[in-house]
Each structure stands twice: as structure tokens, then as C-alpha cells.
Amino acid sequence: MTELKPVPHGLLQAFRAYESALLSDDVAALDTLFADSPTTLRGDAAGLRVGHEQIAAFHGSRGGAPGRRIVQTHVQVIDEDHALIVAATELDRGGRGLQTQLWARDPVRIEYGGWQVTAAHVSVPAPALDTRIWRVVGDPLVSSHTADGALSGETVAVKDLFAVAGFAVGAGSPAWLEQAPVSSSHAAAVAALLDAGASVRGIARTEEFAYSLSGLNAHYGAPPNPKAPGRIPGGSSSGSATAVALGHASIGLGSDTGGSIRVPAAYQGLYGIRTSHGAVSREGMLPLAKAFDTVGWMTRSAFLLQAVGDVLLPQAPPSSPDVRTAVDDIHLVPSLVGLASEAVSEALPEAKPLAWEPTRLDDWRQAFVVGQAYQAWQAHGAWLETRLDTLGEAVRGRFEMARSVTRTQAAEARAVLSEARAEILDVVGDRVLAYPSASSVAPTAAEAAGVRDDTLRLTCIAGIAGLPAVSIPVRTPPNLPAGLCLVAAPGRDRDLLALAQHLAE
């Protein structure tokens, strides 16, 4: 140990108590050892937590620190009541870590000699493969054969629903992956990206059979959300989204049935597009509900979002309206903005209001849920009938509901959706509608179920009518990401991409 000045009394005892509390997951002791102040800090690779309340919530949810031993400690004394401690650690799993703490002494406190941590930073070796994000990854996993294509130099995180030649489709389910055949060819979207010069970085995690919006895979864990630490990533294209947000890949290829591109894009501050139903080939993509499934992708820039569209989308008809400069023609829908939290609503830019009140929106959401469920069971019920116990609790509950949907109920749902589709298409017309991509910022795992229905009320609109939808990142007053969703008539995908690029300039 190196000491620049005499170590104040009780500091090292408090430091050892802190280390012991970390390794034994003594949350009560950790709460006492961290200063009870809104300015207390704790940072790591996942982000910065500010205030005792956030730090206590983190300690209460993580299940303890990884096993390790301290191999070097340096104490820099500031004065009798303040000191900086830097400690090097060796982890049981291998590799070295580093932790830095700023300690302060409160003379009126008795516990731990009055010493408390006012700021802490922790670093540990990154895993060679973060299995929450990736099922398999390479450098690259699949190389492009095109040296000078439109997407040369770009890398793709492929959602584990798309066929990649030489690998099985895992669908986020260990049981499915165990029996899945190895793909002999690429999915159409994967092949098109490779032909354009992009390489496949790896196969990214999805929730089981893409049947969720949270990203909380029960088997592999939730990919982290680097833009909102401690909050969910959004699903079901969660792995692709996180890979892009972390910079592991530049393009996240995914699918969107009920919001699985738009929600993770909103939660992680990305650009994302759900394409018009049928606009991009779904050949080689495992279905969930074919009447609503679409191909989509996420990027960190509007420019790249549009460049991918130039590769995957059909050519726009010559008569297609040009909305690149039609910012004044964007119509914000107040009734839909009102479904979002105050923080999200305040983050949306001003636009011309459209007085549309979809009075049966909750009926539409419920019909969408029933219709999606019926098709999901048609797609996977035969295999799942004797394997529901292999699914995580939340997805299992959805498939159990799906199994119970009768043909009559499905027909009733189709009738409601048909009427809804007609109304939506009539309202959209030649307009570009704007409303929140999701009803809230990324919630915590405990809050996720509580916002699901509110978000589905927003996301089902594009799904019901087969509309293209682009999510544009915005920042909320709490400085968390959210999404502005732009929708237009089917087939106007390129117009929306051009408009998103214009708004980003």
C-alpha cells in the first residue's frame, strides 16, 4: 500500500467493510456506506447513477459483485476528512479490475467511523462474448463478397429470426435452437445487405419467438441499454438494438410485428424503421404473425438508415410525393400524444395538430393482440403444444393465451381490424402523422408490464394498417431517450426515410 499522508483513523476499516459488503451482497451495509445525498455518484461501464436512491436500487437488484481479491491499494489523503482510494482487483473468473472511491467523514456519524463513499467508479474486464447481446459473433461472422458496394464497411447485427447460412435460427429459445436445422442459405434481407457490401458481425439475441416488447429474455438475460442504464432495452429486436447502440455493429437488422423495431429504437436513442407490410422480403425470416410481420432495421444515424433503405426497399414509383422538405406537413396527433408520459410528450417537437380521436383504440389494441396471438399459435403451436414449459414465464403466458383463441374470436378480431384499417388509411391519406414511438422512456424491468398496453395502443396503428413507421430519437427532460414516430401511407417508406434525414440535418 502506498500512502502520501497518514491515513485518517477508521478509513481503512470502512473500506474493508465496504469490500466485504460488496462480496456478501449486504445491501443494508452498502446503503449505509454510500452517502445519503442526491449528489452521490456511482459509475461503471453501463453508465452513471446519480443519487443515493438510484445507487441503492442498483445494489438491491444486481445480486452482489463478482468474486475477486484486492491486490493493490493506493490511498491519496486530501485532508483529515476526505480521501481517495484506488484499488486493483483480480477477479475469480480471470482478469483485473479497478475501483476508485472518494470517501468523506461525517464527524456526527458513528457507523464506520463516520466514513462514507460520495463517489465511486468500478471497471471490470469486458466479457469476450456478451451472451445477453450475441448468440454468436465474429470479426466478421460472414464477409461480404462486394468490395465497393453502397454499404461497404458497415457491419450488421442480425436478429436471431433471420437465416444466416451455416447457422441455425435460434429464435431466442434454447429448446428451439437445439432442434433447428442449419440454414443452407441466407435470408433475403441478409443476402441483400451482403451483396451491398455490408458484413455480418454476428447473430443477435431476440426474445423467444419475438413475442414481446421488453427485451427480457428469460434464458439469456436482457441486453444492456447503454443509453438508459438500469432500464430495459426494448424488444424483441433487443440484441440488434443494443449491438448498434454500443457500437458493436452499425446496422441492426430486425423485425417489427407490434413494435419490435420502434420500441427498442426509442428506448436506446436510435433511428429505426418498420417497413410497409410486404415491402421487404421476409423469405428466410421465422414468422410470428404473418399478417403483421415486417422487416426493419436500426442505426445510429438517419443517413445510414436511409442508405440501408436504398438497398432493401423497392424503387419508389415516379409519382410518389417528395416529403423531404415537407416539415410543415407533419401532423402531430394530440390524442395519441396524450397516451404517453409527460416526459415523452414534452420531448416531442411542435407540429401542425390533427384532430383525430380514434375512439375505439382500445378495441383495436385488443383485436390486434387476439389476431397476433391466433397467428402466432398457427405458426408455432404444433411444436409448442408439448413444450410450453421450455418458455419463459411471460412468453409462455402469451402462447397459452394464443392457444385458447378460437376461430370465432379470430374472425371477430379480423372484423374489428378491417374497420380500423379503413379508418387509419383514410386519416393518413397523403399526410405524415407524428406521435410517440412508445408511451414512456425505457422502464425498469419491474415497470415493463405496466407500460406494455399503453405502448401497444400506439404501435398497433401502423401494424393494423401495414404502414411504414420511422422512429426518430428525441431526448426527454430527464435526459433519457424517447422516440418520435412518423407514419405515412403504405409504400411511402422512402419518403419517410428522406424526411428523417432532412430533420436530422
C-alpha positions in Angstrom: 0.0 0.0 0.0 1.2 3.5 -0.9 0.4 6.4 1.4 1.1 10.0 0.6 -0.1 11.2 4.1 -1.0 9.4 7.2 -4.3 7.6 6.6 -7.1 9.1 8.8 -8.4 6.9 11.6 -11.1 4.4 10.6 -10.8 4.9 6.8 -9.3 1.5 6.0 -11.7 -0.2 8.4 -14.6 1.4 6.5 -13.0 0.4 3.2 -12.7 -3.2 4.2 -16.3 -3.2 5.4 -17.3 -1.8 2.0 -15.5 -4.6 0.2 -17.0 -7.2 2.5 -20.5 -5.9 1.9 -19.9 -6.0 -1.8 -18.9 -9.6 -1.9 -21.6 -10.8 0.6 -24.3 -8.7 -1.1 -25.1 -6.9 2.2 -27.4 -4.3 0.7 -28.1 -2.7 4.1 -24.4 -2.1 4.8 -23.9 -0.7 1.3 -26.7 1.7 1.7 -25.1 2.9 4.9 -21.6 3.2 3.4 -22.8 5.3 0.5 -23.6 8.9 1.4 -27.3 9.6 1.6 -27.2 12.5 -0.8 -28.7 13.3 -4.2 -25.2 14.1 -5.4 -23.6 10.7 -4.6 -22.2 9.1 -7.7 -21.5 5.5 -8.9 -20.3 4.8 -12.4 -19.3 1.7 -14.4 -19.3 0.6 -18.0 -23.1 0.6 -18.0 -23.4 4.2 -17.1 -23.6 6.7 -14.3 -26.1 6.5 -11.4 -26.7 9.8 -9.6 -28.1 10.0 -6.1 -28.3 7.5 -3.2 -31.8 6.4 -4.3 -30.5 5.2 -7.7 -27.5 3.6 -6.3 -29.5 1.7 -3.6 -31.9 0.4 -6.2 -28.9 -0.9 -8.3 -27.4 -2.6 -5.3 -30.7 -4.2 -4.4 -31.2 -5.7 -7.9 -27.8 -6.9 -9.1 -27.2 -9.9 -6.7 -23.7 -9.0 -5.5 -20.4 -8.2 -7.0 -18.3 -10.8 -8.9 -15.8 -12.7 -6.7 -12.4 -11.1 -6.5 -9.5 -10.2 -4.3 -7.7 -6.9 -3.8 -4.1 -7.0 -5.0 -3.1 -3.3 -4.7 -4.4 -0.3 -2.8 -3.4 3.3 -3.1 -4.7 5.9 -0.6 -4.5 9.6 -1.5 -5.4 11.7 1.5 -6.9 15.0 0.8 -7.4 16.1 4.4 -8.4 14.6 7.6 -12.0 14.1 6.5 -11.5 13.3 2.7 -9.5 10.7 0.9 -9.4 9.0 -2.5 -8.8 5.2 -2.6 -7.9 3.4 -5.8 -7.7 -0.5 -5.6 -6.7 -3.0 -8.2 -8.6 -6.3 -8.1 -8.1 -9.8 -9.5 -11.4 -11.5 -10.5 -12.1 -15.1 -9.8 -13.2 -15.5 -13.4 -9.9 -14.0 -14.5 -8.6 -10.6 -15.5 -8.1 -7.5 -13.5 -10.5 -4.7 -12.4 -10.1 -1.3 -10.8 -12.2 0.6 -8.3 -11.9 4.2 -7.2 -13.8 5.7 -4.3 -13.9 9.2 -2.9 -14.5 9.0 0.8 -15.8 11.7 3.2 -16.1 11.6 7.0 -19.1 13.0 8.8 -18.0 13.7 12.4 -21.5 13.2 13.8 -21.9 9.7 12.4 -20.9 6.7 14.5 -21.1 3.8 12.0 -17.9 3.0 10.2 -16.2 5.9 11.9 -18.3 8.3 10.0 -16.7 7.4 6.7 -19.0 7.2 3.6 -18.4 6.9 -0.2 -19.5 10.0 -2.0 -18.4 8.9 -5.5 -17.3 5.5 -6.9 -16.2 4.2 -10.2 -15.8 0.5 -11.0 -14.3 -1.2 -14.0 -14.0 -4.9 -14.7 -12.8 -6.8 -17.8 -15.4 -6.9 -20.5 -16.5 -10.5 -21.4 -15.1 -11.9 -24.7 -18.7 -12.5 -25.7 -21.6 -10.8 -24.0 -24.2 -13.6 -24.4 -27.0 -11.2 -23.5 -26.4 -9.4 -26.8 -25.0 -12.0 -29.1 -25.7 -15.7 -29.8 -22.6 -15.9 -32.0 -20.3 -13.2 -33.2 -17.2 -12.9 -35.5 -14.8 -10.4 -36.9 -16.8 -10.6 -39.1 -19.0 -13.7 -38.9 -19.8 -13.5 -42.6 -17.8 -11.4 -45.0 -19.3 -9.6 -48.0 -18.1 -10.5 -51.4 -18.6 -6.9 -52.6 -15.7 -4.6 -52.1 -17.2 -1.4 -53.2 -20.9 -1.6 -52.5 -23.2 1.0 -51.2 -22.8 -0.4 -47.6 -19.1 -1.4 -47.8 -17.5 -1.0 -44.4 -20.9 -1.4 -42.5 -21.5 -4.2 -40.1 -24.8 -5.9 -39.3 -26.2 -7.4 -36.2 -28.8 -10.0 -37.4 -31.7 -10.7 -35.2 -31.9 -14.4 -34.4 -35.0 -14.8 -36.6 -33.2 -14.5 -39.9 -31.4 -17.3 -41.6 -27.6 -17.0 -41.9 -26.1 -19.7 -44.0 -24.1 -22.2 -41.9 -26.1 -21.4 -38.7 -29.4 -22.4 -37.3 -32.1 -19.9 -36.4 -32.4 -19.9 -32.6 -35.5 -17.6 -32.1 -34.3 -16.8 -28.6 -35.2 -20.3 -27.4 -32.7 -22.9 -26.3 -35.2 -25.7 -26.9 -35.9 -24.4 -30.4 -32.2 -24.0 -31.2 -31.4 -27.5 -30.1 -33.5 -29.0 -32.8 -33.3 -26.3 -35.5 -31.6 -27.2 -38.8 -28.6 -25.4 -40.0 -29.6 -22.9 -42.7 -28.2 -23.6 -46.2 -28.7 -20.1 -47.5 -29.1 -16.5 -46.2 -32.5 -14.9 -45.6 -33.3 -12.5 -48.4 -32.6 -9.3 -46.4 -29.3 -10.7 -45.1 -28.3 -11.6 -48.7 -29.2 -8.2 -50.0 -27.1 -6.5 -47.3 -24.1 -8.7 -48.0 -24.5 -8.0 -51.7 -24.4 -4.3 -51.0 -21.0 -4.7 -49.2 -22.0 -4.9 -45.5 -20.6 -7.8 -43.5 -22.5 -9.8 -40.8 -20.9 -9.1 -37.4 -23.0 -11.7 -35.6 -26.4 -13.1 -34.7 -28.0 -11.0 -32.1 -30.4 -12.1 -29.3 -34.1 -11.8 -29.5 -36.9 -12.6 -27.1 -38.5 -16.0 -27.5 -40.1 -16.2 -31.0 -40.1 -12.3 -31.0 -43.2 -12.4 -28.8 -42.6 -9.4 -26.5 -41.7 -5.7 -26.3 -39.4 -5.7 -23.3 -36.2 -7.5 -24.3 -36.2 -9.6 -21.1 -35.2 -13.0 -22.5 -35.7 -15.4 -19.6 -32.9 -17.7 -20.8 -30.1 -15.4 -21.8 -30.9 -12.2 -19.9 -31.7 -8.7 -21.1 -29.2 -6.9 -23.3 -28.0 -3.8 -21.5 -29.4 -0.4 -22.5 -26.3 1.9 -22.8 -28.4 5.0 -23.2 -30.5 4.3 -20.1 -28.5 2.2 -17.6 -30.6 0.1 -15.4 -33.6 0.1 -17.7 -34.8 -2.4 -20.2 -33.5 -2.4 -23.8 -36.9 -2.9 -25.6 -37.8 -5.9 -27.6 -38.0 -8.1 -29.4 -35.1 -6.8 -31.6 -33.3 -6.0 -28.4 -29.9 -7.7 -29.2 -29.7 -5.9 -32.5 -30.5 -2.6 -30.9 -28.0 -2.9 -28.1 -25.3 -4.0 -30.6 -25.8 -0.8 -32.6 -26.1 1.4 -29.5 -22.8 0.1 -28.1 -21.1 0.4 -31.5 -20.6 -3.4 -31.9 -22.4 -3.1 -35.3 -23.6 -0.2 -37.4 -26.8 -1.8 -38.6 -29.3 -3.7 -36.5 -31.4 -6.0 -38.7 -34.7 -6.9 -37.0 -38.4 -7.5 -37.4 -41.4 -5.5 -36.3 -44.8 -7.1 -35.6 -46.2 -5.0 -32.8 -43.4 -2.5 -32.2 -40.2 -4.6 -32.0 -38.1 -2.0 -34.0 -39.8 1.2 -32.9 -39.7 0.4 -29.2 -36.0 -0.6 -28.8 -35.1 2.3 -31.1 -37.0 4.7 -28.8 -35.6 3.3 -25.6 -32.0 3.3 -26.9 -31.9 6.6 -28.8 -31.6 5.0 -32.3 -33.2 5.6 -35.7 -35.4 2.7 -36.7 -37.9 1.8 -39.4 -40.7 -0.7 -39.6 -41.3 -1.1 -43.4 -44.6 -1.2 -45.1 -46.1 -4.7 -44.9 -44.6 -6.8 -47.7 -42.2 -4.1 -48.9 -39.1 -6.1 -47.9 -39.0 -9.8 -48.5 -39.5 -12.0 -45.4 -38.0 -15.0 -47.1 -35.8 -16.8 -44.6 -37.3 -15.0 -41.6 -39.1 -17.0 -38.9 -42.6 -15.7 -38.6 -44.6 -14.7 -35.6 -47.8 -13.3 -37.1 -47.6 -13.1 -40.9 -50.3 -10.6 -41.3 -48.3 -8.1 -39.3 -44.7 -9.2 -39.5 -42.3 -6.8 -41.3 -38.6 -6.4 -41.8 -36.9 -3.4 -40.2 -33.6 -2.0 -39.1 -31.9 0.4 -36.7 -28.9 2.7 -37.0 -27.2 5.5 -35.1 -27.8 8.0 -37.9 -30.6 8.9 -40.3 -28.1 8.9 -43.2 -27.3 5.2 -42.7 -31.0 4.3 -42.0 -31.8 5.8 -45.5 -28.8 4.1 -47.1 -30.0 0.7 -45.9 -33.4 1.5 -47.3 -31.9 2.3 -50.7 -30.6 -1.4 -50.7 -33.6 -3.2 -49.2 -36.7 -1.2 -50.4 -38.3 -1.4 -53.8 -37.8 1.6 -56.0 -40.3 4.4 -55.3 -42.9 5.0 -58.0 -42.3 8.1 -60.1 -45.4 9.8 -58.8 -44.5 9.3 -55.1 -44.7 12.6 -53.3 -41.5 14.1 -52.1 -41.6 15.0 -48.4 -38.0 15.8 -47.8 -38.8 19.5 -47.2 -42.4 19.0 -46.2 -41.8 19.5 -42.5 -44.8 21.8 -42.3 -47.0 18.9 -43.5 -46.2 16.7 -40.5 -49.4 16.4 -38.4 -48.9 15.7 -34.7 -51.9 13.8 -33.2 -52.6 15.2 -29.8 -54.9 12.3 -28.8 -52.0 9.9 -29.3 -49.5 12.2 -27.7 -51.8 12.2 -24.7 -51.3 8.4 -24.3 -47.6 9.0 -23.5 -46.0 10.0 -20.2 -45.4 13.7 -19.6 -41.7 13.4 -20.1 -42.2 11.8 -23.6 -44.9 14.3 -24.6 -42.7 17.3 -23.6 -39.8 15.9 -25.7 -41.8 15.9 -29.0 -41.3 18.8 -31.4 -44.2 21.1 -32.3 -46.1 20.4 -35.4 -49.5 21.1 -37.0 -52.1 19.3 -34.9 -54.5 16.8 -36.4 -57.8 16.5 -34.5 -58.2 12.7 -34.9 -59.8 10.9 -32.0 -59.6 7.1 -32.6 -62.5 6.3 -30.2 -62.1 2.5 -30.4 -58.4 2.5 -30.0 -58.5 0.1 -27.1 -60.7 -2.2 -29.1 -58.2 -2.0 -31.9 -55.4 -2.9 -29.5 -57.3 -5.9 -28.1 -58.2 -7.1 -31.6 -54.5 -6.8 -32.6 -53.5 -8.8 -29.6 -56.0 -11.5 -30.4 -55.2 -11.6 -34.1 -51.5 -11.7 -33.4 -52.0 -14.5 -30.9 -54.1 -16.6 -33.2 -51.5 -16.4 -36.0 -48.6 -17.0 -33.6 -50.2 -20.3 -32.5 -50.9 -21.2 -36.1 -47.1 -20.6 -36.8 -45.7 -22.4 -33.7 -48.5 -24.2 -31.9 -47.8 -27.6 -33.3 -44.2 -27.5 -32.0 -45.0 -25.7 -28.7 -48.0 -27.9 -27.7 -45.8 -30.2 -25.6 -43.0 -27.7 -25.0 -44.7 -24.7 -23.4 -42.7 -25.4 -20.2 -39.5 -24.6 -22.1 -40.6 -20.9 -22.4 -40.0 -18.1 -20.0 -43.0 -17.1 -17.9 -44.1 -14.0 -19.8 -43.8 -15.5 -23.3 -45.4 -18.8 -22.1 -48.4 -16.8 -20.8 -48.8 -15.2 -24.2 -48.6 -18.5 -26.0 -51.1 -20.1 -23.6 -53.5 -17.3 -24.3 -52.8 -17.8 -28.0 -53.6 -21.5 -27.7 -57.1 -20.6 -26.3 -58.1 -18.2 -29.2 -60.9 -19.8 -31.2 -61.6 -19.3 -34.9 -64.7 -17.3 -34.0 -62.7 -15.0 -31.8 -60.1 -14.6 -34.5 -62.8 -13.8 -37.1 -64.3 -11.2 -34.7 -60.9 -9.7 -34.3 -60.3 -9.6 -38.1 -63.6 -7.7 -38.5 -62.6 -5.1 -36.0 -59.1 -4.8 -37.6 -60.7 -4.4 -41.0 -62.7 -1.4 -39.9 -59.7 0.0 -38.1 -57.5 -0.3 -41.2 -60.0 1.5 -43.3 -60.3 4.4 -40.8 -56.5 4.6 -40.3 -55.8 4.7 -44.1 -58.5 7.3 -44.6 -57.0 9.5 -41.9 -53.4 9.1 -43.0 -54.1 9.8 -46.7 -51.2 11.8 -48.1 -50.3 13.1 -44.6 -47.3 12.2 -42.4 -48.6 11.6 -38.9 -46.5 12.0 -35.8 -46.9 10.6 -32.4 -44.7 8.9 -29.7 -42.9 5.7 -30.7 -43.5 4.3 -27.2 -45.6 5.5 -24.3 -42.7 6.1 -22.0 -38.9 6.2 -21.7 -37.4 2.8 -21.1 -38.9 1.4 -17.9 -37.1 -0.7 -15.4 -37.8 -4.5 -15.6 -40.3 -4.1 -12.7 -42.2 -1.4 -14.6 -42.2 -3.1 -18.0 -45.5 -4.9 -17.8 -47.2 -1.7 -16.6 -46.4 0.2 -19.8 -46.9 -2.6 -22.3 -50.6 -1.9 -23.1 -50.1 1.9 -23.4 -47.3 1.3 -25.8 -49.3 -1.2 -27.9 -52.1 1.3 -28.3 -49.5 3.5 -30.2 -47.6 0.8 -32.0 -50.6 -1.3 -33.2 -51.8 1.6 -35.5 -49.0 1.0 -38.1 -49.3 -2.8 -37.7 -53.0 -2.8 -38.3 -52.8 -0.7 -41.5 -49.5 -2.1 -42.7 -48.0 1.4 -42.6 -44.3 2.3 -42.7 -43.1 3.9 -39.5 -39.8 5.6 -38.7 -38.7 6.3 -35.1 -36.5 9.4 -34.7 -34.6 9.8 -31.4 -35.5 12.7 -29.1 -34.4 13.5 -25.5 -36.7 13.9 -22.6 -36.3 16.4 -19.8 -34.8 13.7 -17.5 -32.2 13.3 -20.3 -33.4 9.8 -21.3 -34.1 8.8 -24.9 -37.5 8.6 -26.4 -38.9 8.3 -30.0 -40.9 10.4 -32.4 -42.8 8.1 -34.7 -43.6 9.3 -38.3 -46.1 7.2 -40.3 -47.3 7.5 -43.8 -49.4 5.5 -46.3 -48.2 2.1 -47.3 -45.3 2.2 -49.8 -44.0 5.6 -48.7 -41.1 4.1 -46.8 -38.5 6.1 -48.8 -40.4 9.3 -48.3 -40.2 8.8 -44.5 -36.5 8.0 -44.6 -35.9 11.1 -46.7 -37.9 13.2 -44.2 -36.0 11.7 -41.2 -32.7 12.5 -42.9 -34.0 16.1 -43.6 -35.0 16.6 -39.9 -31.6 15.3 -38.8 -29.7 17.9 -40.8 
